[in-house]
Amino acid sequence: MTDIPFIPFDAGEAVLDWIGLTDALAAGHALPNAEIGDTFLYRGDDTLLSRAAWIDGLGIAVKSATVFPGNPAKGTPMINGGLNLYADADGMLEAIVDFHLVTKWKTAGDSLLAARRLARPDSKSILIVGAGNQGRALHAAYRAVFPDAQFTVWNRSPANAEKMAAEIPGLRIATDLQAAVQAADIITSATMSTDPLIKGDWLQPGQHIDLIGAYRPDMREVDDTAITRARVFVDSFDTTIGHIGEINIPLETGVIARDHLVADYYDLANFTRTSEDEITLFKNGGGAHLDLMTSRYILDRWRSH
C-alpha cells in the first residue's frame, strides 16, 4: 500500500503560489456544485467542528478543527486540526493536510480570486484592516498580484499593528481609519467586529472592498450605506445568504433586494468590473468546498515537487 502523505505547514507552504491557487479555485467552480455538510460536537467549552465537501470530479475533503479554549493557559494552541483528502474515483484516502495550511491559503486565496477580477489592475494603495494572522496572509496574497502597491495596516489595538509592521518591511501603520479607507484603492478587512467599522460614506469611486472577518449572523464589518453604494459579489450564495450578517441583515431589513447580489463564483463570467468608477464589494464566506479545492491544489503541488 502506498504511504499516505502528511503535508505539514512549512513544507507545504514552500511549494505553493497565490496566483496558481486562484486559478485552481476558478477551475474548481467550473465543476458541478459541491455537496456540503457541517457537524459540531461539544464537551463543555471544547468543540469539534467537522466540515465536509464532495465535488464530482475533484474528490472529497473532511476538515476537522478542535477548539479548546483552555489550551493557551497550558502553552498549547487553542485551535488544532487536519484535513483528510479522498480520491474522486474510489474514495481512497490520498493525503492528510495541516489544518492551518489549508485555512490560511483557502481564506486569502478566496479573496484574491475576487480581487483579480474586480479590483482595478492599477491599484497602488492597499489597506489591511486587522493585524491578526489573516491580515498577514492577506498581505502575502495581495502582494503576489499587486507587487508595486503600498500596503497599510489599521488595527483597533495599535500595538498589534506595530508588531505586524515590524515583521513586514515597508508596511505602514494607519491611526485614522476613515482617512486610511478614503486613501486606499483596495480595502481588505479581517476583523471580529459585530458593529460596522467601515462606513459607506467614506468610500471613494473605483475602490474594491474585500470582507473576510464577519462570519456569524450578528457580525458586520461595513454598514448599510457601503452595501447599497457597491456592486456586491459573494463566493457562494449557499454559504452567505441566510448565514452571514454582512449579507443577511441588509436582505432581511429590506435595505437591499436579492438581485443586488451580482454573482457568486459559480457565475465567474459575471465577476467583472463594469467601469473605473464603480465600487465593488466582495464577501468572503469560506465554505468546505473551498477547503476541498485548496487541498487538492496543495496535494497536486506537493506531488509535482
C-alpha positions in Angstrom: 0.0 0.0 0.0 1.3 3.5 -0.9 2.2 5.6 2.1 -0.4 8.4 2.7 1.5 11.7 2.8 1.1 14.2 5.6 1.6 17.7 4.3 2.9 20.0 7.2 2.6 23.7 7.2 6.1 25.0 6.4 7.0 22.3 3.9 3.6 22.6 2.2 3.7 26.4 2.0 7.1 26.3 0.3 5.6 24.7 -2.8 2.5 27.0 -3.2 1.9 30.2 -5.0 -1.1 32.5 -4.8 -1.8 33.0 -8.4 -1.8 29.3 -9.0 -4.2 28.8 -6.2 -6.7 31.3 -7.5 -6.5 29.6 -10.9 -7.3 26.3 -9.2 -10.3 27.9 -7.4 -11.6 29.2 -10.6 -11.3 25.8 -12.3 -13.0 24.1 -9.3 -16.0 26.3 -9.8 -16.4 25.0 -13.4 -17.2 21.6 -11.9 -20.6 20.5 -10.6 -21.8 22.3 -7.4 -20.4 20.9 -4.2 -22.4 18.9 -1.6 -21.5 20.3 1.8 -22.1 19.2 5.4 -21.0 20.6 8.8 -21.2 18.8 12.2 -20.5 20.1 15.7 -19.7 18.1 18.8 -19.2 19.6 22.3 -17.7 18.8 25.7 -18.2 21.7 28.0 -16.3 24.6 26.4 -14.5 22.4 24.0 -15.7 21.9 20.4 -15.0 19.6 17.5 -16.1 21.1 14.2 -16.0 19.0 11.0 -16.7 20.4 7.6 -17.1 18.1 4.6 -17.4 18.7 0.9 -17.8 16.4 -2.1 -17.3 17.7 -5.7 -17.8 15.3 -8.6 -14.5 15.3 -10.5 -12.4 16.6 -7.6 -12.9 14.3 -4.7 -13.9 14.6 -1.0 -12.5 16.6 1.9 -13.2 16.5 5.6 -11.6 19.3 7.6 -11.8 18.9 11.4 -11.0 21.6 13.9 -10.7 21.2 17.6 -11.3 24.3 19.7 -10.1 24.0 23.3 -10.2 27.5 25.0 -8.1 26.2 27.9 -5.1 25.3 25.8 -3.3 28.7 25.8 -3.0 28.6 29.6 -1.1 25.3 29.1 1.1 26.7 26.4 -0.6 24.9 23.5 -2.7 26.4 20.6 -6.4 26.8 21.1 -7.3 25.6 17.6 -5.9 22.5 16.0 -7.0 20.1 13.3 -6.3 18.5 10.0 -7.9 17.8 6.6 -8.4 14.3 5.1 -8.5 14.4 1.3 -10.1 11.4 -0.6 -9.8 10.4 -4.2 -12.7 11.1 -6.6 -12.6 7.8 -8.4 -12.6 5.3 -5.5 -12.8 7.3 -2.2 -9.3 6.2 -1.1 -7.5 8.4 1.4 -4.9 10.4 -0.6 -3.4 12.8 1.9 -3.7 14.4 5.3 -3.0 18.2 5.2 -2.2 20.6 8.1 -5.4 22.4 9.2 -3.7 25.8 9.4 -2.1 25.5 6.0 -5.4 24.8 4.3 -7.3 27.5 6.2 -4.7 30.2 5.6 -4.4 29.6 1.8 -8.1 29.0 1.3 -9.2 32.2 3.1 -6.7 34.6 1.5 -7.0 32.8 -1.9 -10.8 33.1 -1.8 -10.4 36.9 -1.5 -7.6 37.2 -4.0 -9.6 35.5 -6.8 -12.3 38.2 -6.4 -9.6 41.0 -6.4 -8.1 39.7 -9.6 -11.4 40.1 -11.3 -12.9 43.1 -9.5 -10.2 45.4 -8.3 -8.6 47.9 -10.7 -5.4 46.4 -12.1 -3.6 49.7 -11.4 -4.4 49.7 -7.7 -1.4 51.2 -5.8 -2.7 51.5 -2.2 -4.0 48.6 -0.2 -5.3 48.9 3.3 -5.5 45.9 5.6 -8.0 46.3 8.4 -7.0 43.8 11.2 -3.4 42.9 12.3 -4.0 39.2 13.1 -2.7 36.1 11.3 -5.2 36.5 8.5 -4.1 40.1 7.9 -0.6 38.8 7.4 -1.8 36.2 4.9 -3.8 38.8 3.0 -0.6 40.9 2.7 1.2 37.9 1.2 -1.6 37.1 -1.2 -2.3 40.6 -2.4 1.4 41.3 -2.9 1.5 38.5 -5.4 -0.9 40.3 -7.7 -0.1 43.9 -6.8 3.7 43.8 -6.2 4.1 47.6 -6.6 1.3 48.5 -4.2 1.9 50.4 -0.9 0.4 48.4 2.0 -1.0 50.0 5.1 -2.5 48.3 8.2 -5.0 49.6 10.7 -5.9 47.7 13.9 -8.1 48.5 16.8 -5.1 47.8 19.1 -2.1 49.9 17.8 0.4 47.6 19.5 -0.7 44.7 17.2 -0.4 46.9 14.1 3.1 47.9 15.2 4.1 44.3 15.7 2.8 43.4 12.2 4.6 46.4 10.7 7.9 45.3 12.4 7.6 41.9 10.7 6.8 43.2 7.2 9.2 45.6 5.6 7.6 48.7 4.1 4.2 48.2 5.8 2.8 51.5 7.1 0.6 52.0 10.1 -2.7 54.0 9.9 -4.0 55.6 13.0 -7.1 57.2 11.4 -9.3 54.5 9.9 -11.5 57.0 7.9 -8.6 58.7 6.3 -6.9 55.3 5.5 -10.1 54.0 3.9 -10.5 57.1 1.8 -6.9 56.9 0.6 -6.9 53.3 -0.4 -7.7 51.6 -3.8 -8.4 48.3 -2.1 -9.6 47.7 1.4 -9.4 44.2 2.8 -10.8 43.6 6.2 -10.4 40.7 8.6 -11.8 41.6 12.0 -14.1 40.1 14.6 -16.3 43.1 14.6 -20.0 42.9 15.3 -20.6 46.6 14.7 -19.6 48.0 11.3 -16.1 49.5 11.3 -16.1 50.8 7.7 -18.7 53.4 6.7 -20.1 53.7 3.3 -19.8 57.5 3.4 -16.1 57.0 3.4 -15.9 55.0 0.2 -14.4 56.5 -3.0 -15.2 55.8 -6.7 -13.2 52.9 -8.1 -12.5 51.2 -4.8 -12.7 47.4 -4.2 -13.8 46.3 -0.7 -12.9 42.7 0.5 -14.6 41.5 3.6 -13.4 38.4 5.4 -14.0 38.7 9.1 -17.7 38.7 9.8 -18.8 35.1 9.7 -21.7 34.9 12.2 -25.3 36.1 11.7 -24.6 39.0 14.1 -21.3 40.2 12.7 -20.7 43.0 10.2 -17.6 45.0 9.0 -19.4 47.5 6.8 -22.7 49.5 7.2 -25.8 49.6 5.0 -24.5 52.6 3.1 -21.5 50.6 1.9 -23.6 47.7 0.8 -26.0 50.0 -1.1 -23.3 52.0 -2.8 -21.4 49.0 -4.1 -21.9 46.2 -6.6 -21.9 43.2 -4.3 -20.4 39.8 -5.0 -20.0 36.7 -2.8 -18.0 33.5 -3.1 -21.1 31.3 -2.6 -24.8 32.2 -2.3 -25.3 28.9 -0.4 -22.8 29.8 2.4 -23.6 33.5 2.7 -27.3 34.1 2.3 -29.1 33.1 5.5 -25.8 32.6 7.4 -23.7 35.7 7.4 -24.8 39.0 8.9 -22.9 41.1 6.3 -25.3 39.9 3.6 -28.3 38.6 5.6 -29.1 41.6 7.7 -29.5 44.1 4.8 -31.5 41.5 3.0 -33.9 40.8 5.9 -34.3 44.5 6.7 -35.1 45.3 3.1 -32.1 47.6 2.6 -31.2 45.5 -0.5 -33.1 43.0 -2.6 -31.7 39.6 -3.6 -30.8 40.9 -7.1 -28.4 43.4 -5.5 -26.0 40.4 -5.2 -24.5 40.3 -8.7 -22.9 36.9 -8.8 -21.0 34.1 -6.9 -18.1 32.0 -8.0 -20.3 29.6 -9.9 -21.0 32.5 -12.2 -17.5 33.8 -12.8 -18.4 35.2 -16.2 -20.2 38.0 -14.4 -17.4 38.6 -11.8 -16.3 41.8 -13.6 -15.9 45.5 -13.1 -18.1 47.5 -15.5 -16.5 50.9 -15.0 -13.4 52.5 -13.5 -15.5 54.5 -11.0 -17.8 51.8 -9.6 -17.3 50.5 -6.1 -17.1 46.7 -5.9 -17.6 44.7 -2.7 -16.8 41.1 -2.1 -18.0 39.0 0.8 -15.7 36.1 1.6 -17.8 33.4 3.3 -15.5 30.5 3.2 -17.0 27.0 3.0 -15.9 23.4 2.9 -16.0 23.3 -0.9 -13.1 25.9 -1.0 -11.2 23.7 1.5 -11.5 20.8 -0.9 -10.4 22.9 -3.9 -7.5 24.3 -1.9 -6.3 21.0 -0.5 -6.5 19.4 -4.0 -4.2 22.2 -5.3 -1.9 21.7 -2.3 -1.6 17.9 -3.0 -1.0 18.5 -6.7 1.8 20.9 -5.9 3.2 18.6 -3.3 3.3 15.7 -5.8 4.9 17.9 -8.5 7.8 18.8 -6.1 
